Each structure stands twice: as structure tokens, then as C-alpha cells.
Amino acid sequence: MTEKAFWSNPYASRHATVVASVNQAEVTLHSTIFFAFSGGQESDCGTIGGYPVISARMVEAREIMYTLPLDHRLNAGQEVAIEIDWRRRYRLMRLHFAAELVLELFYRNLDGAGKVGAHIGQDKARIDFAWPESVSPLLPRFAEEANRIVDADLEIRTGFDDATSERRYWEIEGFARVPCGGTHVRRTGEIGPIRLKRNNIGRGKERVEIYLAE
């Protein structure tokens, strides 16, 4: 099982590790800071041993598999350095937690609202809900409440509910404790101002897009 150092130190942009296995273009590592697509959060971009990572995915036994160019020269047992695009990672972390705040506010204020999809990219995040009517009238209040939490610069704690099965959570004292295995900023103030936009995607479904007001 890959040790996921992106949880213990999500601010690291470079990491020394050892190649665990090689199967043609696919490699696994003993430890990694390179996040693989999960929970709607996009994978990091970067290199392993100087080779660009084409894709990263979670596989069985909580392993992460990386696909490199087929002509890479890495071997099992080899020491390598991982480098990730830090600017992209930090955007993803900020947008991820902005989406977490908005989702929690929806759950608290819309009885029966159910998340049916989510995606966190570098430019925006989105959450899809099963809901029978437009959420546009609610968004100004939700944005105000989310930005109040951001402006308070509250500590965001993370940890394991169950380390063996890698069940993670984030928590803001007095606000919420939520299961989540993504990467998170340490304080809400790092997110910056949030802007929300409604996008109707079909009957009975509402999409809320989340932007950072740089």
C-alpha cells in the first residue's frame, strides 16, 4: 500500500521516495505526494524521476498506480524524486474546501437535498444536487455564509476516523466534522472570497459552480 504523504503534508511540492513496482508504463511507489483523482478532485500534475505522469489512479488495496511514458527507465527499488505543480495543487486545495463549505451549507439548509456529483478542477469546482427547483434565490445567502467562515480564518483539522481503512475527515470546531479523503488547506482564510453560480443541468437537478475571486 502506498504511503500517502499528501495527507500528512499537503503543502509539499517535492518528495523523495522509492519505486515499489514497475509493469511497463505503470509504476507504484512506497510513498507519494502525488494525489490521484478521488472524490471529484482532479489528480495532480508533475513528474516522477523526471518523467511526466500521464495519469494517476487508485487501484485495489488502496494502492496508487501511475502511468508514465512507455520509454521511462525506472526500476523497482530505485530512489526517485516526485515534483508536483504546486500552483495547481494549491488552487485545487482551496477550491476543494470551498466546495466542502458550500456542500455543508446545502445539507444544513435544504432538507432532503442529495449530492449526485462533484468535480474540483483548477479553475472552478462544481456540485450537482437532486433538487426540484432553482437554487438561484439561495445562492447569495449561501455565499455570504461561506465567506463569513472564510473571513474568520478558522483552523481546519484533518485526521483518520479509521487509519486501517484510510477513512479520513476534516473538521472545523463548532461547525462540522465531515468524511473526506482529499487535500485541504490548514485555515479557511487561505481560500479567499468565494463566488457561486447556478447552472441548471436538467429536470430535477441543480448544479452550483464555485469560483475563487482572485
Phi, psi and omega per residue, in radians:
M1 nan 2.306 3.134
T2 -1.222 2.262 3.011
E3 -1.296 2.153 -3.013
K4 -1.677 1.507 -3.100
A5 -1.239 -0.233 3.084
F6 -1.189 -0.262 3.032
W7 -1.456 -0.785 -3.096
S8 -1.272 -0.533 3.108
N9 -2.525 1.412 -3.118
P10 -1.204 -0.111 -3.130
Y11 -1.646 -0.050 3.129
A12 -1.299 2.334 3.092
S13 -1.925 -0.146 3.110
R14 -2.437 2.480 -3.020
H15 -2.644 2.331 3.080
A16 -1.661 2.334 -3.105
T17 -2.631 -2.997 -3.126
V18 -2.281 2.410 3.101
V19 -1.194 2.223 -3.129
A20 -1.560 -0.716 -3.128
S21 -2.683 2.719 3.103
V22 -2.371 2.237 3.028
N23 -2.348 1.551 -3.062
Q24 1.006 -2.019 -3.076
A25 -1.424 -0.186 -3.037
E26 -1.750 2.334 -3.136
V27 -2.320 2.661 2.954
T28 -2.115 2.798 -3.061
L29 -2.219 2.718 3.079
H30 -1.217 -0.618 3.092
S31 -2.595 2.784 -3.056
T32 -2.731 2.625 2.931
I33 -1.907 0.013 -3.032
F34 -1.558 1.807 -3.081
F35 -1.223 2.396 3.066
A36 -1.819 2.501 -3.081
F37 -0.767 2.186 -3.123
S38 -2.870 2.432 3.088
G39 1.076 0.397 -3.124
G40 1.611 -0.249 -3.141
Q41 -1.436 2.211 -3.119
E42 -1.128 2.725 3.076
S43 -1.175 2.737 2.988
D44 -1.184 2.902 2.958
C45 -2.022 2.512 3.123
G46 2.867 -2.762 -3.048
T47 -2.309 2.707 2.994
I48 -2.202 2.074 -3.097
G49 1.064 0.454 -3.133
G50 1.537 -0.100 -3.135
Y51 -1.701 2.371 -3.138
P52 -1.171 2.426 3.090
V53 -1.471 2.090 -3.132
I54 -1.387 -0.708 3.086
S55 -2.703 2.751 3.088
A56 -2.401 2.296 -3.101
R57 -2.558 2.624 3.049
M58 -1.392 2.384 3.093
V59 -2.190 -3.000 -3.080
E60 -1.067 2.750 3.117
A61 1.090 0.489 3.068
R62 1.012 0.579 3.086
E63 -1.595 2.694 3.030
I64 -2.004 2.240 3.138
M65 -1.883 2.263 3.115
Y66 -1.939 2.358 3.065
T67 -1.801 2.138 3.133
L68 -1.950 2.997 3.017
P69 -0.980 2.500 -3.045
L70 -1.076 -0.418 -3.110
D71 -1.610 0.306 3.116
H72 -1.124 2.816 -3.085
R73 -2.044 0.401 -3.097
L74 -1.391 2.603 3.124
N75 -2.309 2.668 3.084
A76 -1.026 2.383 -3.118
G77 1.565 -0.113 -3.106
Q78 -1.388 2.412 3.037
E79 -1.392 2.349 -3.114
V80 -2.449 2.853 3.052
A81 -1.967 2.390 3.005
I82 -1.769 2.352 3.007
E83 -2.242 2.277 3.106
I84 -2.011 2.765 3.064
D85 -1.276 1.737 -3.033
W86 -1.159 -0.680 -3.139
R87 -1.034 -0.756 3.104
R88 -1.146 -0.816 3.138
R89 -0.977 -0.799 -3.076
Y90 -1.163 -0.653 3.043
R91 -1.064 -0.779 3.137
L92 -1.087 -0.722 3.124
M93 -1.090 -0.771 -3.113
R94 -1.180 -0.787 3.133
L95 -1.188 -0.622 3.096
H96 -1.027 -0.856 -3.087
F97 -1.285 -0.524 3.015
A98 -1.022 -0.755 3.113
A99 -1.139 -0.659 3.110
E100 -1.077 -0.729 3.115
L101 -1.100 -0.818 -3.115
V102 -1.101 -0.755 3.126
L103 -1.046 -0.767 3.140
E104 -1.101 -0.669 3.114
L105 -1.159 -0.656 3.074
F106 -1.095 -0.817 -3.132
Y107 -1.045 -0.634 -3.089
R108 -1.314 -0.505 -2.988
N109 -1.876 -0.285 -3.141
L110 -2.105 1.705 -3.112
D111 -1.117 2.129 3.130
G112 1.625 -0.066 3.109
A113 -1.165 2.313 -3.122
G114 -2.160 2.287 3.078
K115 -1.279 2.274 3.117
V116 -2.046 -0.011 3.112
G117 3.133 2.784 3.102
A118 -2.796 2.666 3.066
H119 -2.665 2.318 3.092
I120 -2.087 1.948 3.085
G121 -1.952 -3.027 -3.085
Q122 -1.322 -0.494 -3.050
D123 -1.729 -0.506 3.133
K124 -2.813 2.860 3.001
A125 -2.064 2.779 3.063
R126 -2.504 2.632 3.033
I127 -2.294 2.296 3.113
D128 -1.841 2.328 -3.111
F129 -2.127 2.575 2.889
A130 -1.502 1.913 -3.096
W131 -2.707 2.399 -2.955
P132 -1.410 -0.112 -3.079
E133 -2.533 2.935 -3.085
S134 -1.092 2.396 3.091
V135 -1.666 0.055 -3.085
S136 -0.929 -0.755 -3.129
P137 -1.101 -0.370 -3.092
L138 -1.529 -0.364 -2.963
L139 -1.122 -0.684 3.107
P140 -1.013 -0.723 3.141
R141 -1.211 -0.714 3.123
F142 -1.128 -0.702 3.114
A143 -1.122 -0.701 3.125
E144 -1.111 -0.766 -3.140
E145 -1.160 -0.725 3.117
A146 -1.108 -0.754 -3.117
N147 -1.229 -0.447 3.045
R148 -1.153 -0.701 3.095
I149 -1.181 -0.695 3.085
V150 -1.062 -0.854 -3.092
D151 -1.122 -0.445 3.137
A152 -1.285 -0.218 3.092
D153 0.897 0.954 -3.080
L154 -1.435 2.641 3.090
E155 -1.259 2.397 3.066
I156 -1.915 1.962 3.124
R157 -1.658 2.536 3.075
T158 -2.329 2.736 3.127
G159 -3.133 -2.960 -3.135
F160 -1.813 2.294 2.849
D161 -1.356 -0.591 3.125
D162 -2.618 1.811 -3.067
A163 -1.163 -0.603 -3.098
T164 -1.097 -0.737 3.137
S165 -1.674 0.088 3.100
E166 1.025 0.700 3.043
R167 -1.531 2.038 -3.056
R168 -1.857 2.893 3.059
Y169 -2.575 2.812 2.870
W170 -2.090 2.726 -3.093
E171 -2.605 2.356 2.908
I172 -2.029 2.061 -3.057
E173 -1.004 2.249 3.123
G174 1.464 -0.068 -3.135
F175 -2.058 -1.061 -3.090
A176 -2.911 2.742 2.957
R177 -2.272 2.079 -2.921
V178 -2.293 2.314 3.044
P179 -1.101 2.319 3.138
C180 -2.989 2.357 -3.128
G181 -1.944 0.337 3.133
G182 -1.506 -2.971 3.059
T183 -1.729 2.475 -3.019
H184 -2.322 2.611 2.973
V185 -1.280 2.884 -3.079
R186 -1.481 -0.472 -3.085
R187 -2.433 2.596 -3.102
T188 -1.127 -0.499 -3.113
G189 -1.096 -0.361 3.129
E190 -1.214 -0.348 -3.075
I191 -1.188 -0.737 -3.048
G192 1.440 3.045 -3.091
P193 -1.007 2.458 -3.121
I194 -1.928 2.438 3.034
R195 -2.154 2.389 -3.106
L196 -2.002 2.550 3.125
K197 -2.468 2.370 3.109
R198 -1.555 2.473 3.082
N199 -2.427 1.924 -3.138
N200 -1.315 2.207 -3.065
I201 -2.016 0.154 3.121
G202 2.548 2.874 -3.097
R203 -1.054 2.220 3.120
G204 1.387 0.114 3.131
K205 -2.297 2.389 3.122
E206 -2.188 2.424 3.090
R207 -2.019 2.275 3.039
V208 -1.945 2.129 3.102
E209 -1.705 2.415 -3.066
I210 -2.069 2.213 -3.132
Y211 -2.136 2.627 3.010
L212 -1.662 2.231 3.136
A213 -1.518 1.564 -3.058
E214 -1.229 nan nan
